[in-house]
Amino acid sequence: MAGVNKIIILGNLGRDPEVTYTQAGTAVCKITVATSESWNDKQTGEKKEKTEWHRITLFGKQAETVGQYMKKGSQIFIEGKLQTSTYEKNGETRYSTDIIASSFQFVGNKSDNAGQQQGQQGQGFQQNGGFQQPQQNQGVQQQQGGFQQNQGFQNQGNQGYSTPPEDD
């Protein structure tokens, strides 16, 4: 029986995207996304919050698009898979688990994401297989399938999130 390796993340960027290019010219974008949950402690009644940080990698046209239109604090919806790699540091084997994005969506209104010149003119874009197609901006631009519109999510910036952890 085949397994399923699927991750869904909705959170805020903890820092600006970092875009690099491979020797073959493929764009690689690395982002760090924070997700938070809050609850009231049953014994003390105190409000508690926990933030998780996720390292996400995007490739190709997706990488270029995120690098161009997102900034620290921007809200994003990511679908992808977990991938664990090993590396040596100071003679010690270390493990790193990252999310490899298969699709993404910008979330929030058009002023929430950095530099969306098209969005500020009332036009968003939908990205399918590397082609950009104009569409009306309704608060979400999407990469592949999934939500058609999602006006319920509003970007709250990076409020309440700690600083993302540094990569080793």
C-alpha positions in Angstrom: 0.0 0.0 0.0 1.3 3.4 -0.9 1.8 6.1 1.8 0.7 9.7 1.9 3.1 12.5 2.5 1.1 15.8 2.4 1.6 18.9 4.5 -0.7 21.9 4.6 0.5 25.1 6.3 -1.2 28.5 6.7 1.0 31.0 8.4 3.1 34.2 8.2 6.6 34.6 6.8 9.1 35.1 9.5 11.6 36.8 7.2 11.9 38.0 3.6 12.2 35.2 1.1 15.7 34.2 0.0 15.9 33.3 -3.8 19.0 31.7 -5.3 19.6 30.0 -8.6 21.1 26.6 -9.3 23.9 26.3 -11.9 21.2 25.1 -14.4 19.3 28.4 -13.8 16.4 27.0 -11.7 15.1 29.4 -9.0 15.1 28.1 -5.4 13.3 30.1 -2.8 13.6 29.4 0.9 11.1 30.8 3.3 10.3 30.4 7.0 6.7 30.3 8.0 5.3 30.6 11.5 2.1 28.9 12.6 0.6 29.6 16.0 -2.0 28.1 18.3 -3.4 29.5 21.4 -5.5 28.1 24.3 -6.5 28.9 27.8 -4.8 26.9 30.5 -7.5 24.9 32.3 -5.9 25.2 35.7 -4.8 28.9 35.7 -7.1 30.3 33.1 -4.0 32.0 31.6 -3.9 32.4 27.8 -1.1 30.4 26.3 0.4 30.5 22.8 2.8 28.3 21.0 4.5 29.1 17.7 6.0 26.5 15.3 8.5 27.4 12.6 8.5 25.6 9.3 11.3 25.8 6.7 9.8 25.7 3.2 11.5 25.4 -0.2 9.9 26.3 -3.5 11.4 25.7 -7.0 11.1 27.3 -10.5 8.4 29.8 -11.3 6.8 29.3 -7.8 10.1 30.3 -6.2 10.4 33.5 -8.4 6.8 34.5 -7.7 7.1 34.1 -3.9 10.4 35.9 -3.9 8.9 38.8 -5.9 5.6 39.3 -4.1 6.1 38.2 -0.5 7.8 39.8 2.4 8.2 39.3 6.2 4.8 39.1 7.8 2.9 38.1 4.6 0.4 35.4 5.0 0.7 32.3 2.8 -1.0 28.9 2.3 1.4 26.1 1.3 0.8 22.5 0.3 3.7 20.2 0.0 5.5 17.2 1.4 8.1 16.6 4.1 11.6 15.8 3.1 14.4 14.9 5.6 18.0 15.2 4.6 21.3 14.5 6.5 24.5 16.5 6.6 27.7 16.7 8.6 28.6 19.6 10.9 31.7 19.5 13.0 32.0 15.7 12.4 28.5 15.1 13.7 25.6 13.8 11.6 22.6 16.2 11.6 19.1 15.9 10.2 17.0 18.6 8.6 13.3 18.3 7.8 11.9 20.8 5.3 8.7 21.2 3.5 9.0 21.0 -0.3 6.1 23.0 -1.7 3.9 21.7 -4.5 1.5 24.6 -4.5 0.9 27.9 -2.7 -1.6 30.7 -2.4 -1.2 34.3 -1.3 -3.7 35.0 1.5 -4.9 38.4 2.6 -5.9 41.5 0.8 -3.9 43.0 -2.0 -2.1 45.5 0.2 -0.9 42.8 2.6 1.7 41.3 0.2 4.8 43.3 -0.8 5.2 44.8 -4.2 2.1 43.4 -5.8 1.9 46.0 -8.6 -0.6 43.9 -10.5 -2.7 43.4 -7.3 -2.6 47.2 -6.6 -4.1 47.8 -10.0 -7.0 45.5 -9.3 -5.6 42.6 -11.2 -4.2 39.5 -9.5 -2.8 36.5 -11.2 -3.3 32.8 -11.2 -0.2 30.7 -11.8 -0.7 27.3 -13.5 2.3 25.3 -14.7 4.4 28.5 -15.1 1.9 30.5 -17.1 0.4 33.7 -15.6 -3.3 34.4 -16.4 -5.0 37.6 -15.4 -8.0 37.4 -13.0 -9.8 39.7 -10.6 -8.0 40.0 -7.3 -10.4 38.8 -4.5 -7.8 38.6 -1.7 -6.2 35.3 -2.8 -3.9 34.5 -5.7 -3.5 30.8 -6.2 -0.9 28.5 -7.7 -2.8 25.2 -8.3 -6.3 23.9 -7.4 -7.6 24.4 -3.9 -9.5 27.5 -2.7 -11.1 29.5 -5.4 -11.5 32.5 -3.1 -10.9 33.1 0.5 -11.8 36.5 1.8 -12.0 35.3 5.4 -8.3 35.2 6.0 -6.8 38.6 6.8 -3.1 39.1 7.2 -2.3 40.1 10.8 1.4 40.7 10.0 3.9 39.0 12.2 2.3 40.1 15.4 2.9 37.8 18.4 5.5 35.7 16.6 9.0 35.3 17.9 12.0 35.6 15.6 12.4 32.6 13.4 15.2 30.2 14.3 18.5 30.6 12.4 19.4 27.8 10.0 22.4 25.7 11.1 
